[in-house]
Amino acid sequence: MSSSTDTDRAPIRVVLGDANVLYSRVLRDYLLYAADAELISIRWSAAILAEVIEHLTANLPTFDTASGQRLITAMTAAFPDAEIDIDDTDREQVAPLALPDEDDRHVLEAAVAAEAEILCTDNIKDFPAEAMKAVDIQALTADDLLSLLVTEYRDEMRAVHQTVVSRLPGATDESTLATIYRAGAVRTANLIENLLDG
């Protein structure tokens, strides 16, 4: 039996994924399968995806340009409405806001363009509370968001976990939990472990 019904489920949150979250295979999988289960509505921009591919290509010996194109094609096919365009109105809304790193301004612009409720990023320090309050968007780490989803949607997130494990070559519950730990989502790993033990 599901832990929630259509009548008591909260409205689906629109989430803009930052490159540092979508870069991690395991975090990306949990977010995308949570979106597939309609627990969140995922968004990104072309610039964010380009940054993901750039870092994957630079850091993984087996990941090349063709791998990047396959990943983008797969993500776009699964979520055809996820990629958003940033216009001048979005840029003007973000322009007055002080950010520690100007390279992150396009991410906040994308979150505004997506009308996101949550900016999922592991660089929380680069999105100060004052700036986020000005655009009425909450910045959460991947661990923050995924642990929230596990708490709110226990049965659904158990199914998401099972899907992630089934799609990772040679993965087990234990190896996947270890990968989540290594990705920095410690609370999420603990909560999922408790789900599996329950």
C-alpha positions as CSV (number, residue, x, y, z in Angstrom):
1,M,0.0,0.0,0.0
2,S,1.3,3.4,-0.9
3,S,2.2,5.8,1.9
4,S,0.2,8.6,0.3
5,T,-2.8,9.0,-1.9
6,D,-3.8,11.5,-4.7
7,T,-5.9,13.4,-2.2
8,D,-3.3,13.8,0.6
9,R,-0.1,14.2,-1.5
10,A,1.5,17.6,-1.4
11,P,1.7,19.4,-4.8
12,I,4.7,18.3,-6.8
13,R,7.7,20.5,-6.1
14,V,9.5,22.0,-9.1
15,V,13.2,21.3,-8.7
16,L,16.1,22.9,-10.6
17,G,19.1,20.5,-10.6
18,D,22.5,22.1,-10.4
19,A,25.4,20.6,-12.3
20,N,27.2,19.4,-9.2
21,V,24.2,17.3,-8.3
22,L,23.5,16.0,-11.8
23,Y,27.2,15.1,-12.2
24,S,26.9,12.2,-9.7
25,R,25.5,9.1,-11.3
26,V,23.8,7.9,-8.1
27,L,22.4,11.3,-7.1
28,R,21.2,12.0,-10.6
29,D,19.5,8.6,-10.8
30,Y,17.6,9.1,-7.5
31,L,16.5,12.5,-8.6
32,L,15.4,11.4,-12.1
33,Y,13.6,8.3,-10.8
34,A,11.9,10.4,-8.1
35,A,10.8,12.7,-10.9
36,D,9.6,9.7,-12.9
37,A,7.5,8.7,-9.9
38,E,6.1,12.2,-9.9
39,L,7.5,13.0,-6.5
40,I,9.2,16.1,-7.9
41,S,9.3,17.9,-11.3
42,I,12.9,18.1,-12.5
43,R,14.3,21.0,-14.5
44,W,17.7,22.0,-15.9
45,S,19.1,24.3,-18.5
46,A,21.3,23.6,-21.5
47,A,24.2,25.4,-19.8
48,I,23.8,23.2,-16.7
49,L,23.9,20.0,-18.8
50,A,26.9,21.3,-20.7
51,E,28.7,21.8,-17.4
52,V,27.8,18.3,-16.3
53,I,29.2,16.8,-19.5
54,E,32.3,19.0,-19.4
55,H,33.2,17.7,-15.9
56,L,32.3,14.1,-16.6
57,T,34.5,14.1,-19.7
58,A,37.4,15.7,-17.8
59,N,37.2,13.4,-14.8
60,L,36.1,10.0,-16.1
61,P,38.6,8.2,-18.5
62,T,35.8,6.2,-20.1
63,F,33.4,9.1,-20.6
64,D,33.8,11.0,-23.9
65,T,31.8,13.3,-26.1
66,A,29.7,10.5,-27.5
67,S,28.9,9.4,-23.9
68,G,27.9,12.9,-23.1
69,Q,25.6,13.1,-26.1
70,R,24.0,9.8,-25.2
71,L,23.4,11.0,-21.6
72,I,21.8,14.3,-22.8
73,T,19.7,12.4,-25.3
74,A,18.4,9.9,-22.7
75,M,17.6,12.7,-20.1
76,T,15.9,14.8,-22.7
77,A,13.8,11.8,-24.0
78,A,12.8,10.9,-20.5
79,F,11.9,14.4,-19.5
80,P,11.2,16.4,-22.7
81,D,9.9,19.4,-20.7
82,A,12.8,19.6,-18.2
83,E,15.1,21.9,-20.2
84,I,14.2,25.5,-19.7
85,D,15.2,28.7,-21.6
86,I,16.4,31.8,-19.7
87,D,15.1,35.1,-21.0
88,D,15.9,38.7,-20.2
89,T,13.2,39.0,-17.6
90,D,14.8,36.1,-15.6
91,R,18.3,37.8,-15.9
92,E,16.9,41.1,-14.8
93,Q,15.4,39.5,-11.7
94,V,18.7,38.0,-10.7
95,A,21.0,40.8,-11.8
96,P,20.7,42.9,-8.6
97,L,21.4,39.9,-6.3
98,A,24.8,39.5,-4.7
99,L,26.3,36.1,-5.3
100,P,29.8,34.9,-4.1
101,D,30.6,33.3,-7.5
102,E,29.4,35.0,-10.7
103,D,29.8,31.6,-12.5
104,D,26.7,30.5,-10.6
105,R,24.5,33.3,-11.7
106,H,23.2,31.3,-14.7
107,V,22.0,28.6,-12.3
108,L,19.9,31.0,-10.3
109,E,18.6,32.5,-13.5
110,A,17.6,29.0,-14.6
111,A,15.8,28.4,-11.3
112,V,13.9,31.6,-11.7
113,A,13.0,30.7,-15.4
114,A,11.8,27.3,-14.2
115,E,9.7,28.8,-11.5
116,A,11.4,26.4,-9.2
117,E,10.5,26.0,-5.6
118,I,13.8,24.3,-4.9
119,L,17.3,24.8,-6.2
120,C,19.1,21.4,-5.6
121,T,22.8,22.2,-5.3
122,D,25.7,20.9,-3.2
123,N,27.2,24.5,-3.3
124,I,24.8,26.0,-0.8
125,K,27.3,28.6,0.2
126,D,27.3,30.0,-3.3
127,F,23.5,30.8,-3.0
128,P,23.1,33.1,0.0
129,A,19.9,33.1,2.0
130,E,19.2,36.7,1.2
131,A,19.4,36.1,-2.6
132,M,17.3,33.0,-2.4
133,K,14.7,34.8,-0.3
134,A,14.5,37.6,-2.9
135,V,13.5,35.1,-5.6
136,D,11.4,32.9,-3.2
137,I,13.4,29.7,-4.0
138,Q,14.8,27.3,-1.4
139,A,18.3,26.0,-1.8
140,L,18.7,22.4,-0.7
141,T,21.6,20.0,-1.0
142,A,20.9,16.6,-2.7
143,D,21.0,15.0,0.7
144,D,18.5,17.6,2.1
145,L,16.1,17.0,-0.8
146,L,16.4,13.2,-1.0
147,S,16.1,12.7,2.7
148,L,13.0,14.9,2.7
149,L,11.5,12.8,-0.1
150,V,12.3,9.5,1.8
151,T,10.6,10.9,4.9
152,E,7.6,12.1,3.0
153,Y,7.2,9.2,0.5
154,R,8.6,6.1,2.1
155,D,7.0,3.5,-0.1
156,E,7.6,5.5,-3.3
157,M,11.3,6.1,-2.4
158,R,11.8,2.5,-1.6
159,A,10.6,1.8,-5.1
160,V,12.9,4.5,-6.5
161,H,15.8,2.9,-4.6
162,Q,15.0,-0.5,-6.1
163,T,14.9,1.0,-9.6
164,V,18.3,2.7,-9.0
165,V,19.8,-0.6,-7.9
166,S,18.3,-2.5,-10.8
167,R,19.8,-0.1,-13.3
168,L,23.3,0.1,-11.9
169,P,25.4,-2.8,-13.3
170,G,26.2,-5.3,-10.7
171,A,24.8,-3.1,-7.9
172,T,23.3,-4.4,-4.6
173,D,21.5,-2.6,-1.9
174,E,24.7,-2.4,0.1
175,S,26.9,-1.2,-2.7
176,T,24.4,1.5,-3.7
177,L,24.1,2.7,-0.1
178,A,27.9,2.9,0.0
179,T,27.8,4.9,-3.2
180,I,25.3,7.3,-1.7
181,Y,27.5,7.8,1.4
182,R,30.5,8.5,-0.9
183,A,28.4,11.1,-2.8
184,G,27.8,12.9,0.5
185,A,24.2,12.0,1.0
186,V,24.7,10.5,4.4
187,R,21.3,11.1,5.9
188,T,19.6,9.8,2.8
189,A,21.7,6.6,2.9
190,N,20.8,6.1,6.6
191,L,17.1,6.7,5.9
192,I,17.0,4.3,3.0
193,E,18.9,1.7,5.0
194,N,16.2,2.0,7.7
195,L,13.5,1.6,5.0
196,L,15.0,-1.6,3.8
197,D,15.3,-2.9,7.3
198,G,11.7,-2.0,8.1
